[in-house]
């Protein structure tokens, strides 16, 4: 079993070193730790040829050398490049599943079980190669220990950087504003505000009370944004790359600026309706006669207030139509 684990360890080291080299060369084109790019995936197909060259030239790779593993033919000669390429392709396909989702998790286990049961590894039998193990030197052991420490430390640093530099998630923040308004307040506003709202003092008073409740809801939403912004700001402050930090800060300020403007405009709109409806709460002033189905108020000021209210209502209903916001 240690024989197989040693070979698996050598392959892991090779893949880690190749992955580090790929990231160094391609930079951002490799994607991130959560979603590697196609370029990063293709690089491991290229490694099939690199590995074949190394084995045909030196009978080993960096990972194999660290663990004292060498590959020869049955006469203890170096493999030709063709045989070495065939071997590397079989390892990548039959052993690693071409790094395809799920397949790459199942096949290594199958290879392990096959070795336990039959005492051979598929590509060794297919190529007819001989894998020899040489006890690592002290220098190799030191290098291997250093590599393991580097791997553990580097992985933890990579995870931390990925955590600190990930995209700031504004979804919850935006939904905390959009959902209450568009799903709750706005439909009620459309239903509440109409010409009939001003035709009786009771209807006007009930509408003003309801509008006041909407104002309180919007104010509560506005106050709840502050701790959300603080939490995102704390994430941003932990970022170490200044250029990225400045970019995220601009995102943060823009999103919260837009949300503040949105809430302010909605509160202003509701406030205008509150002011427009206030005069119609008076039973003394709210007197009219219907002319051609339209109310004509006795008081001239009330006629002006009615025209003002209807203008606001028409504007509001127009902006409420699909595609207007």
N, C-alpha and C positions, 0 to 999 in steps of 0.2 A: 504493500500500500504506500509506503514511504517513497518508493520508486515513482509511482504515478503522481503523488503530491509534489515531489521535487520537480518533475517535468511541468506540472500545472503552475507551480510557483515561478519557474523560469519563463513560461509563456506570459504570465501576468506581468512580470517585470518588463519583458519586451514590449507589451502593449502599453504599459504605463509610460515607458520612456518614449515610445513612438507618439503616443498621445500628447505628451509634453512638447515634443519637437513640433508636432503639427500645430498646436496652439501658438507656439512661439513664432512660427512662420506665417500662419494665416491670421492670427489675431482674432478680431471680432467676427470674422467670417466663419469661425467654427461654432458660433452660437453660444449658448450658456450651458451651465451644468444641468438645467432642467429640460432643455430642448436643444440638443446638439443639431448642427446644420447638416445638410446633405454633403457638404464639402468635407466635414469631419468624418462622416461615414465612409465616403469614397477613399479617404486617406488610408483606411485599413485594407482596402483592396490593393492599394499601391504597396502596402507593407508585405503582401504576399510575394511580390517580386523582390523587394528588399531583403526579406528573409531568405528567399531562394539564393540570392547572390551571396549573402553572408555565409550560408551553410556550404555552398559549392566552393567558396573561396577559403573559408577558415574552419569549416566543419562545426561552427558554433555561432551563437549570437550573444549579445551582451548579457541577456538574462541567463542563458545556458552557461556562459562562461563563469558567471558569479556562482552558480551552483555546481560547477564542475561537470557539465554535460556536453558530450561531443557526438556528432552523427557521422558515421562512415558507411561505406558499402560492406558487403560480406568479406571482401578482401582487405578491409581496413584502409581503403583508399577514400579520397574525398568523393562525394557525389558529384555527378555532372550537373550543370545548371538545369538541364531538362528534367532530370529525376528530382532534383531539389525543388524545382517549381511545382512539379506534380505533387510532391509531398506537402509543400506549403499550402497548396490549394485544397488538398484533402483535409488538412488540419483546420483550415479556415471554414470549409464547408461542412464536413462530417463531424468535426470536433466542436466548432463554435457556431454552427448554424448561420454563417454569414452575418452574424450579429443581428439577425432578424428578431423582432419581438417574440417572446415566448419560446420560439425554436431554440434560440441561443441559451435558454435556461434548461431546456430538456436534454439536448444532445450531450453536453459534458457529463451529465449524470449517466446517460446511456453508455458512454465511452468507459466510465469508471466501472459500471456493472459488468460490461463485456470483459474488461481486464480481470476483474475478480473471478469471473466464471471460466473464461477461456485462457487467461494468462497471456493475452497479446493485445496490442493496440492496432487498430484498423490500418492506419497509414504505414506503420512499420511493416506489416505483412504485405500490403499492396506494393510497396516500393522495394521491399527486400533489404531495407537498411538495418544497420546495427547501431543502437544507441548505447554509448559507453559512459560510465560514470567514473570520474576521477575525483578523489577526495580533495575538496577545496583547500587551497593554501591559506595560511594565516591572513595574508593580504586580502584574499577573496572574502574571507569571513568578516574582516573589518569593513570592507566595502559593502558587503551585504547588510551588515548591521547598520551602517550609516545610511544605506538606501532605505531600510525599513523605518528608521527614525525620521528621515526626510519625508517619506511617503505619509506617515501618520501626521506629522506636523503640517506638511503641505496640504493634506486633505482637510484638516481642521481649519486652516487658514482660508482655503478655497470656499468651504461651506460658509464661513463667517462673511467673506466678501460677497458671496452670492446672496446671503441674507440681507446684508446692509445695503447692497447696491441694486436690489431687485426693484421693479417698478412700484411706485407708490400706488396703492389701491384706492381710487377715489369712488369706486362703485357704491359702497355703503353710504358715503357722504352724499353723493348725488341723489341716491334713492331716498335718503332721509328727508330731502326737500321735495323731490318730484312726486313721490308716491302720495304723501298726505295732501298735496295741493291738487294734482291732476286726478287722483282717484277719489278724493273725499270732498275737498272744499269747492273746487271748480264745478263739478256737476250740481252741487247744491246751490251755487251762485246762479247758474243758468236757470235752475228751476225756481229760485226765489225771486229773481228780479224780472219784473214784467210791468206792463202798463197798469195792471190791476193793483200792483203794490202801493201805488200812490192814491188810489181812489177812495180809501177809507183810512181814518186815523189809526184804527186797530191794526190794519195790514201794514201800514208804514212803521208803526211802533214795533211790531213783531219782527219786521225785516231789519230794523236798526239793531235790535237786540241780537239777532242772529249774526249780523255783520260784525258786531262787537265780539262775539264768540270766535269768529274766523280770525279777527285781529289778534286775539289772545293765542290762538293756535299757531299763527305765523310767528308771533313773538317767541313762543316756546321753542319752535323749530330753530329760530335764529340763535337763541341762547344755547341750544344743544350743539350747534356747530362749533362753538368755541373749544370744548374739550376734544372734539374730533380733530380739529386743526392742531391742537397741542400735541396729540398723540402722533400725528403724521410728522409734525415738526421735530419731535424727539427722534423718530426714525431717520429723518433727513440729517439731523445734526451729527449722527454717528457715522455718516459717510466720510470716507477718507480722501476720495478723489475730488479735488475742488471743482474741476470743470463739470463733472457729473453732478456734484452737489449744487452748483449754480443753476444747472439746467432743471433739476428737480425742484429747486426753490421757486423758479419761475413758473413751473407747472402748478405748484402749490398755491402761489399767490394768484395765479390766473383763475384757477378753479374756484377758490373761495371768493375771489372778487366777483366772478360771474354769479355765484350763488347769493351773495349779499345783494347784488344789483337786482336779481330776480325777486328776492323776498321784498326788497324795498319797493319795487314797482307794483307788486301785488298788494302790499299794504297801502300804498298810495291810491291804487284803484279802488280798493274797498273803502278807504277813508273818504274819497270823493263821493261815493254812493251814500255813505253815512250822512255827509253834509247835505247832499241833494235831497235825501228823504226826510231830514229833520223837520222842515217846515210843514210837511204833510201830516205830522203827528198831531197838529193843532186842529181840534174840532171846529173852532171858530173860523179858521182860515180855509179849511179843506171843504169848500162848498163850490159846487159847479153844476152846470146843466149840460146835457148831452146835445150836441148839434151835429147831425149827420153821423152819429155814433161816436163822436169825439168829445171828450170833456172840455168845457170852456169854463174856467174858474172865474168867480166873481171878482176876486182881488187881482189887480194887474200884476203885482209882484209874484203871486202864485202862478199866474200864467207864464211868467218868465221862468220861474223855478221848474215848472212842468216841462217847458221846452228844453231847459238845461238837462233835466233828468233823462228825457227821451233821447237826446243827442248822445249822452253818455251810454245809455243802454244800447243804442244802435251800434255804437263803436265797439262796446264790449262783446256783443253778440257776433259782430263781424269778425273780430279777432279770435273768437271762440270756435270759428268754423275750422274743419280739418285742413291742415296745411298752412294755417295762418300764423302758427307759433313756431 
